[in-house]
Every structure is written in C-alpha cells, then in structure tokens.
Amino acid sequence: MSLSEDLRSELAAIAPRSECDRLAELSGLFHSAGSVHLRGRGEVAVHLDVADSSVARRAFSLLRAFGVASEIRTYQRRAFDGATRFQLHVAGDEHALQLLHEAGILSARLTPLATPPRRVVARSCCRGAYVRGSLLGGGSLSGPRSAHLEIRTAEPEGAEFLARLVAEEGVEVRVADRGRHSITYAKGADAIEGVLALAGAGRAVLAFEESAVMAATRSRANRLANADHANLVRTSRAAHEQLRAIRQLRRSGAFVKLPAKLQEIGELRERHPTFSLRELALTCEPPATKAAAHRRLQKLQQLASF
C-alpha cells in the first residue's frame, strides 16, 4: 500500500469522540471531495467522490449517526489507471439538508459554501476533525524522499481556510491554485508530521519518520560507497603514475643511484601496486608515516620528469 492509502486507512478507523467532531469531520470530507447538484424545483442532492471504500464507509457511518440515509455507488475512472472510485449519494430531504447546513456545507439558501462557518471549527478537537475529514476526502502523501503532503479543495477559499485552520494549531502550510482546483500543501518532515498529528494519524507519523530514517541511512551508505569508489579510483591513478615514473628511472639507470629510502619506496610500489599510501608507509623498514611515503613517491615522479 502507498503512504496515501495507509494514511486514509488509519484515519478512517478513528472514531470521533463527540458530535461536534463528527460534524466537523463531515464538513471537511464534503468540502474536499463533495459536490452539490441542483435537480430543479428547489431540489438538491449532494455527492461525495472518494478513492477508497473505507472513506466511503466512514462518510456513510457519519451520516447514519445523524440519522441521514445515503447510498454508496462505484464507477471506473476513465483517466489514468482506470481505478475504481466510490461515490456516496445523499438525497436532499429536509433532514439531510438541515444537517448539511449545520455542517457548513450548504447555506441557508441551499447554495454550496466554500468554507464552513466558524462555529463548526471553534474548538481544537473540531479543527483536528476537520483536517482529518479533508485528508480523507482529498489528501495525498508521498515521501520520505521529496516529502510532500497535499489536500485538494475545489476553490482557493477552501485551501486558504484550511491553511489558517492548521496555523491556529502551530503548523505552517502553503496554498497553491492549480486552476481546476486548489491545494493546501506541506513540504518537509516537520510540517507534514504536524498536519498528520493534528488529524490524529499517529501511526502514519511513526511510519513516515521510520521511512525518513531508512532513506537517510540508504543515502549515507550510498555517499560512503561513492566516496570509497572515488578514493579507489584516485589511488589507482596515482599508483599508475608512480609505477610509470619508476620504470622510467630504471630504464635511464638513475634508479640505482637514488638514496636508499627512495629506492625502498619505489621497490615497494612495484611489489604492491594496489597498496594505499598508509599501507606502503607501514611496509617500510622502519615504518614511515603516510606523509613521508607520499613525499618520497612525489620525489620519484619529479626526478622522472627531468
């Protein structure tokens, strides 16, 4: 399962503690994934379009808790992967419309509201429930590399409202207008974990942190492996140049006239072409320092270039 699916699965299993939380979550769901349909003669129907069956069942359960009947239907999405989508249909009877008005989804005139009234999200628990509903209806999460959390809304007002709501709880997010829809989004582990924690997704926070740690560990291992490879390449090239200098000195007869320490390091390099400077230095009699071995080999290269 993807991080988004795991997140929706966890959020859909959280039971709201109070009626105000249920109302706020319902409001967040419909503001992120709902649509209002006018049937004529003043009749109104509301649909909720979601990606997961668990989210559809959650919305169905919330509505039933308020005594509102609804129907879940499925259809195949034509675009992209042809995935199954779930629609929850709410007929516009008087009781249903009254509930949708109380949740800040419809106005008193039964027109759709871009944002709910303040009373719906007046308490901290209600703000968390609204964010949870928004994530269930229009949220997506990716990461840990290039971590990104976003919540889709139909209009910029809805995205800005959600950003202000989250900011009240000390979490900073951003808003972007994509033309056909708007998003409230967070980048970076701290902001993402703040939104998830506000919605009550503790398991998702832990999973996200674990994924981030694993990604950081893999990245560090890759950097070390690349560094080791680069060091080996540099060592190999340096040894090749040193051996070429030693061969040139031997051909010219200058090698046997060199000081004993230079002859020693040259012979050791010939016997051990893959040794590092430290290994060559320790093989000297008596053992030398890495810097001393480096200076002697450099001297050989300088003499060969004359």
JOZIJO-V564044 format. One record per backbone hydrogen bond with DSSP energy under -0.5 kcal/mol. NH is the residue of the N-H (numbers start at 1). CO is the residue of the C=O. If there is no record, write none. Layout:
BEGIN
[[NH/CO] [NH/CO]]
END
This chain:
BEGIN
[[4/141] [6/2] [7/3] [8/4] [9/5] [10/6] [11/7] [12/8] [13/9] [13/10] [14/11] [16/14] [22/18] [23/19] [24/20] [25/21] [26/22] [27/23] [28/24] [29/25] [30/26] [31/27] [32/28] [33/29] [34/30] [35/47] [37/45] [39/37] [39/43] [40/43] [43/40] [45/37] [46/90] [47/35] [48/88] [49/33] [50/48] [50/86] [56/52] [57/53] [58/54] [59/55] [60/56] [61/57] [62/58] [63/59] [64/60] [65/61] [66/62] [66/63] [67/64] [68/63] [71/89] [73/87] [75/85] [77/75] [77/83] [82/79] [85/75] [86/50] [87/73] [88/48] [89/71] [89/87] [90/46] [91/89] [93/91] [97/93] [98/94] [99/95] [100/96] [101/97] [102/98] [103/99] [104/101] [105/100] [106/100] [107/111] [110/107] [113/105] [120/117] [121/117] [121/118] [122/119] [127/123] [128/124] [129/125] [130/126] [131/127] [132/128] [133/129] [134/130] [135/131] [136/132] [137/133] [138/134] [139/135] [140/150] [142/148] [147/144] [148/142] [149/186] [150/140] [151/184] [152/138] [153/182] [154/31] [158/155] [159/155] [160/156] [161/157] [162/158] [163/159] [164/160] [165/161] [166/162] [167/163] [168/164] [169/165] [169/166] [170/167] [171/166] [173/171] [174/185] [176/183] [178/176] [178/181] [180/178] [182/153] [183/176] [184/151] [185/174] [185/183] [186/149] [188/147] [192/188] [193/189] [194/190] [195/191] [196/192] [197/193] [198/194] [199/195] [200/196] [200/197] [201/196] [202/200] [205/201] [206/202] [207/203] [208/204] [209/205] [210/206] [211/207] [212/208] [213/209] [214/210] [215/211] [216/212] [217/213] [218/214] [219/215] [220/216] [221/217] [222/218] [223/219] [224/220] [225/221] [226/222] [227/223] [228/224] [229/225] [230/226] [231/227] [232/228] [233/229] [234/230] [235/231] [236/232] [237/233] [238/234] [239/235] [240/236] [241/237] [242/238] [243/239] [244/240] [245/241] [246/242] [247/243] [248/244] [249/245] [250/246] [251/247] [252/248] [253/249] [253/250] [254/249] [255/249] [257/254] [258/255] [263/259] [264/260] [265/261] [266/262] [267/263] [268/264] [269/265] [270/266] [271/267] [272/268] [275/272] [280/276] [281/277] [282/278] [283/279] [284/280] [284/281] [286/284] [288/281] [293/289] [294/290] [295/291] [296/292] [297/293] [298/294] [299/295] [300/296] [301/297] [302/298] [303/299] [304/300] [305/301] [306/302] [306/303]]
END
